[in-house]
Amino acid sequence: MTIDSYSSPRLRPPGRFPGMARLWETRRVWIIGYLFILPWLISLVIFDVIPFFTNLYLSLTDYSVGPVASAQWVGLAKYQEMFQDQLFWKSLGNTAVYLVMSVPLILLVALAIALLLSTEIRAVGLFRTLYYIPSVIPVVAGTIIFLWMLNTRFGVVNQLLLVIGLQPVRWLSSPDWVKPAMVLVSLWGFGAQMIIFLAALQDIPEQLYESVAIDGGGLWQRLRYVTIPLMTPTILFNLLVGIINGFQVFTTAYIMLGSGGGPLQSGLFYMMHIYNNAFRYFNMSYSAALSFMLFIIILVFTIVMLRTSNRWVFYGDEAEAA
């Protein structure tokens, strides 16, 4: 049948008013659409919305896990306690230093490898797979491997340093080297950012590179005036994801340094401080306050990044609109 079922008078739903029939068809499409996304909506409410507001409520109470535990309303007392907690500021400072060191480095490495893998070389698919595989390896397994590699006496890294005439480094037992060690481990999973950069590079029109070549531009001019400007939306996305993941670093630090954060608590990150209060000290209300504060910090960072992105992020449709 070539006649559309909704425009055919014979197949139109019965009724004296055609307008009502069209309205019913529109609502039917909406209902079907909502039925398809209903499982996601249910999971969103159960696993995101309800826990979020429950956490917010607990942060305003005095609640500890126990057989006769009960939540007593204390208002903003836990937040006042937070700003007087030295470990709060120490964990926040450790996390900030880790972010400043790891996020730009991961972006640079991921972008550099993506640029290399976007060229026409033999077995490029094999190299892309090899660089991406570490990002899908379980975090626990990868961390245990690095725990062995960074061992002071028997680690592969220190053995290589001895071979080239350098002194071994106490990666996990010196307060000065704990954060660099964590940054080194974080480079293990740059494959996800690399794939995103690689996809964005494939979307850059080849005509733009040809225009630069006609004007006498070389590799640096292509990178500066074509590749980097058109990659800024992808850089912004990877930067936001990197900041969010950096604030939530936990598994690697917990396995390598323990819940105490290593020597002089130099590796006590914010998520570890939340974990300690929740599952070591069973101070759930204070842990909830710390969690909500983390949400506020990430939200502020995200808003600032998005509000200031118009100064350095270039979208291709802007030139067309102009």
TARA-V472223 format. One record per backbone hydrogen bond with DSSP energy under -0.5 kcal/mol. CO is the residue of the C=O (numbers start at 1). NH is the residue of the N-H. If there is no record, write none. Layout:
CO:NH
CO:NH
//
This chain:
4:7
4:8
8:12
16:18
17:21
18:22
19:23
20:24
21:25
22:26
23:27
24:28
25:29
26:30
27:31
28:32
29:33
30:34
31:35
32:36
33:37
34:38
35:38
37:41
38:42
39:43
40:44
41:45
42:46
43:47
44:48
44:49
45:50
48:52
49:53
50:54
51:55
52:56
53:57
54:58
55:59
56:60
57:60
58:61
60:74
60:75
61:63
62:72
63:285
66:69
70:72
72:62
74:77
76:80
77:81
78:82
79:83
80:84
81:84
82:85
84:86
85:89
86:90
87:91
88:92
89:93
90:94
91:95
91:270
92:96
93:97
94:98
95:99
96:100
97:101
98:102
99:103
99:104
101:105
102:106
103:107
104:108
105:109
106:110
107:111
108:112
109:113
110:114
111:115
112:116
113:117
114:118
116:119
119:121
121:124
123:127
124:128
125:129
126:130
127:131
128:132
129:133
130:134
132:135
133:136
133:137
134:137
138:142
139:143
140:144
141:145
142:146
143:147
144:148
145:149
146:150
148:151
149:157
149:158
151:155
155:159
156:160
157:161
158:162
159:163
160:164
161:166
162:165
169:171
170:174
174:177
174:178
177:181
178:182
179:183
180:184
181:185
182:186
183:187
185:188
186:189
187:190
189:192
190:194
191:195
192:196
193:197
194:198
195:199
196:200
197:201
198:202
199:203
200:203
201:204
205:208
205:209
206:210
207:211
208:212
209:213
210:214
211:215
212:217
213:216
218:222
219:223
220:224
221:225
222:226
222:227
223:228
226:230
227:231
228:231
228:232
229:232
229:314
231:235
232:236
233:237
234:238
235:239
236:240
237:241
238:242
239:243
240:244
241:245
242:246
243:247
244:248
246:249
250:254
251:255
252:256
253:257
253:258
254:258
257:262
258:261
261:267
262:265
263:266
265:268
267:269
269:273
270:274
271:275
272:276
273:277
274:278
275:279
275:280
276:280
276:281
277:283
282:65
282:284
283:287
284:288
285:289
286:290
287:291
288:292
289:293
290:294
291:295
292:296
293:297
294:298
295:299
296:300
297:301
298:302
299:303
300:304
301:305
302:306
303:307
304:308
305:309
308:311
309:312
309:313
312:314
313:315
314:233
315:318
315:319
316:319
316:320
317:321
318:322
//
